[in-house]
Amino acid sequence: GVVVMSGCASISTFQTARTLKPGETQKGVGVTAGNPLISASWGEWGVEKIQVDRSKIFPWPEFWLRKGLSENLDWGIKTWGLLQGGVVDLKYQFLSDELPWQVAGSLGLGVSYRALEIGPEGDGYTFFDIHLPLFISRDFGESSTFYISPKYIHRTVIAGFSGDPDFKCNPQCNAFGAGLEISFHLNRRVSMMLEYDCMYEKGTIVPRF
């Protein structure tokens, strides 16, 4: 998958709108690539402090597990990087993919955690996000599924810098993401998912001294 990021939130999808059947399990491994861009709302101080080259692309692994809870309801967990963050979510399927439209629709609710260290003394940011995604998907035959996933993310940020004890960070911001994805079903048990996701962050994360 390919993901463009802002502020280090994983917005990869790796799931269609269809929920798993009760007791059914799905697991997978993915590789996402992007740049953990420092949002403009952080100001020039944040860009200089973290010193991220915005022209570079960084890959990292993601691992996920999903399990069906009941009809039209499943849950999942996903981790990314070197276990520096993860998300737990529920997904409810409100629209089946039966005729005539053959389109499935689901709503999700997730909570994620991400730690970003930028110095040898543990300096950095901690992110707590609430994810509200919408999943829409449609099968094309038995071999492929096309799905999109617009989502809203509300973020709380905790900043800690030992060298700047007076540094404070306004801890609230909002983000909107969207993704275009396609899944190729190699057989009943194995699928390959290709994604492109992006996120726009409208924040109030502004350093104050």
C-alpha positions as CSV (number, residue, x, y, z in Angstrom):
1,G,0.0,0.0,0.0
2,V,1.0,3.6,-0.4
3,V,0.0,6.2,2.2
4,V,0.6,9.9,2.5
5,M,0.7,11.0,6.1
6,S,0.4,14.1,8.2
7,G,1.5,14.0,11.8
8,C,2.2,10.3,11.9
9,A,-1.3,8.8,11.9
10,S,-1.7,5.5,10.1
11,I,-4.7,5.8,7.7
12,S,-4.2,2.7,5.7
13,T,-7.4,0.6,5.4
14,F,-6.6,-3.0,4.6
15,Q,-10.3,-4.0,4.8
16,T,-13.4,-3.8,2.7
17,A,-16.9,-2.8,3.8
18,R,-17.9,-6.4,4.2
19,T,-17.7,-7.7,7.8
20,L,-16.5,-11.1,8.8
21,K,-18.9,-13.8,9.8
22,P,-19.2,-14.7,13.6
23,G,-16.0,-16.5,14.6
24,E,-14.2,-15.9,11.3
25,T,-10.7,-14.6,11.5
26,Q,-8.6,-12.5,9.1
27,K,-5.0,-11.6,9.5
28,G,-2.4,-9.9,7.3
29,V,0.9,-8.1,6.8
30,G,1.3,-4.9,4.9
31,V,4.0,-2.4,3.9
32,T,3.1,1.2,3.7
33,A,5.3,4.0,2.5
34,G,5.0,7.8,2.9
35,N,6.4,10.8,4.7
36,P,5.4,11.6,8.3
37,L,4.9,15.3,7.3
38,I,4.9,17.9,10.0
39,S,1.7,19.8,9.5
40,A,1.9,23.5,8.7
41,S,-0.3,24.0,11.8
42,W,2.7,23.0,13.9
43,G,4.6,26.2,12.8
44,E,8.2,26.5,11.7
45,W,9.3,25.6,15.2
46,G,8.0,22.1,14.9
47,V,9.5,21.6,11.4
48,E,13.0,22.7,12.6
49,K,12.8,20.7,15.8
50,I,12.0,17.4,14.2
51,Q,14.0,18.0,11.0
52,V,12.1,15.7,8.7
53,D,13.1,15.7,5.0
54,R,9.7,16.1,3.4
55,S,11.1,14.8,0.0
56,K,11.9,11.4,1.4
57,I,9.7,8.3,1.4
58,F,9.9,6.1,4.5
59,P,8.5,2.5,4.5
60,W,7.2,0.7,7.6
61,P,5.4,-2.6,8.3
62,E,1.9,-3.0,9.5
63,F,0.2,-6.1,11.0
64,W,-3.5,-6.6,11.5
65,L,-6.0,-9.1,12.9
66,R,-9.8,-9.0,12.5
67,K,-12.5,-11.3,13.9
68,G,-16.2,-11.5,13.4
69,L,-18.3,-10.9,16.5
70,S,-21.9,-11.2,15.2
71,E,-23.8,-10.7,12.0
72,N,-22.7,-7.4,10.5
73,L,-20.2,-6.6,13.3
74,D,-16.5,-7.4,13.6
75,W,-13.5,-5.9,15.3
76,G,-9.8,-5.6,14.6
77,I,-6.4,-4.6,15.8
78,K,-3.5,-3.1,13.8
79,T,0.0,-2.2,14.7
80,W,2.6,-0.3,12.7
81,G,6.3,0.5,12.8
82,L,8.3,-1.2,15.5
83,L,5.2,-1.6,17.8
84,Q,5.3,2.2,18.4
85,G,1.6,2.5,17.7
86,G,-1.6,0.7,17.0
87,V,-5.4,1.0,16.5
88,V,-8.4,-1.0,17.8
89,D,-11.6,-0.7,15.9
90,L,-15.2,-1.9,15.4
91,K,-17.0,-2.1,12.1
92,Y,-20.7,-2.3,11.5
93,Q,-22.1,-3.3,8.1
94,F,-25.3,-1.4,7.4
95,L,-25.6,-2.1,3.7
96,S,-25.3,-5.6,2.3
97,D,-23.8,-6.3,-1.2
98,E,-26.9,-8.0,-2.5
99,L,-28.7,-7.2,-5.8
100,P,-29.4,-4.9,-7.4
101,W,-26.6,-2.6,-6.4
102,Q,-24.1,-5.1,-5.1
103,V,-22.5,-2.4,-3.0
104,A,-21.5,-2.9,0.7
105,G,-21.4,-0.1,3.2
106,S,-20.0,0.0,6.7
107,L,-19.3,2.5,9.5
108,G,-16.3,2.1,11.8
109,L,-15.1,3.5,15.2
110,G,-11.5,3.2,16.2
111,V,-9.0,4.5,18.8
112,S,-5.3,4.7,18.1
113,Y,-2.0,5.5,19.9
114,R,1.3,6.6,18.4
115,A,4.6,7.6,20.0
116,L,7.1,9.7,18.1
117,E,10.5,10.1,19.6
118,I,12.8,12.8,18.0
119,G,15.7,13.0,20.5
120,P,18.0,10.8,22.6
121,E,16.4,11.9,25.8
122,G,12.9,10.7,24.9
123,D,11.7,14.0,23.5
124,G,8.8,13.8,21.2
125,Y,5.0,13.7,20.8
126,T,2.4,11.2,21.8
127,F,-0.8,11.0,19.6
128,F,-4.2,9.7,20.7
129,D,-6.7,9.6,17.8
130,I,-10.3,8.7,17.3
131,H,-11.1,7.4,13.9
132,L,-14.6,7.5,12.3
133,P,-14.3,5.8,8.8
134,L,-16.9,5.0,6.2
135,F,-16.3,1.9,4.1
136,I,-17.9,1.4,0.6
137,S,-16.9,-1.5,-1.5
138,R,-18.1,-3.5,-4.6
139,D,-17.0,-6.8,-5.9
140,F,-16.1,-7.3,-9.5
141,G,-16.4,-10.9,-10.2
142,E,-14.7,-13.4,-7.8
143,S,-11.2,-12.0,-8.2
144,S,-11.3,-8.4,-7.2
145,T,-13.0,-5.8,-4.9
146,F,-12.8,-2.0,-5.2
147,Y,-13.3,0.0,-2.1
148,I,-13.0,3.5,-0.8
149,S,-12.7,4.8,2.8
150,P,-13.3,8.4,3.6
151,K,-12.7,9.1,7.3
152,Y,-12.6,11.7,10.0
153,I,-9.9,11.7,12.7
154,H,-9.9,13.7,15.9
155,R,-6.5,14.0,17.5
156,T,-5.1,14.8,21.0
157,V,-1.4,15.5,21.2
158,I,0.9,15.4,24.2
159,A,4.3,17.0,23.7
160,G,7.3,16.6,25.9
161,F,10.7,18.2,25.4
162,S,13.3,18.1,28.2
163,G,15.3,20.9,26.7
164,D,12.3,23.2,26.5
165,P,10.4,23.0,29.8
166,D,8.3,26.0,28.8
167,F,7.1,24.5,25.6
168,K,3.4,23.9,25.4
169,C,1.2,22.4,22.7
170,N,-2.4,23.1,22.0
171,P,-3.6,19.5,22.1
172,Q,-6.5,19.4,19.7
173,C,-6.8,19.1,15.9
174,N,-9.0,17.5,13.3
175,A,-8.1,15.6,10.1
176,F,-9.9,14.3,7.1
177,G,-8.6,11.3,5.1
178,A,-9.6,9.3,2.1
179,G,-8.4,6.3,0.3
180,L,-8.8,4.4,-3.0
181,E,-8.1,0.7,-2.8
182,I,-8.4,-2.5,-4.8
183,S,-8.1,-6.0,-3.5
184,F,-7.1,-9.0,-5.7
185,H,-8.3,-12.4,-4.4
186,L,-5.7,-14.9,-5.2
187,N,-7.9,-17.6,-3.7
188,R,-10.4,-18.0,-0.9
189,R,-7.8,-17.4,1.8
190,V,-5.3,-15.0,0.3
191,S,-5.8,-11.5,-1.1
192,M,-3.4,-8.8,-2.1
193,M,-4.5,-5.2,-1.4
194,L,-3.2,-2.1,-3.1
195,E,-4.0,1.3,-1.6
196,Y,-3.4,5.0,-2.0
197,D,-4.4,7.1,1.0
198,C,-4.0,10.8,1.9
199,M,-4.9,13.0,4.9
200,Y,-5.6,16.7,5.3
201,E,-5.0,18.0,8.8
202,K,-6.8,21.1,9.9
203,G,-5.1,21.7,13.2
204,T,-4.6,23.9,16.2
205,I,-1.3,22.3,17.2
206,V,0.6,25.6,17.6
207,P,3.7,25.9,19.9
208,R,3.2,28.5,22.6
209,F,5.9,29.9,24.8
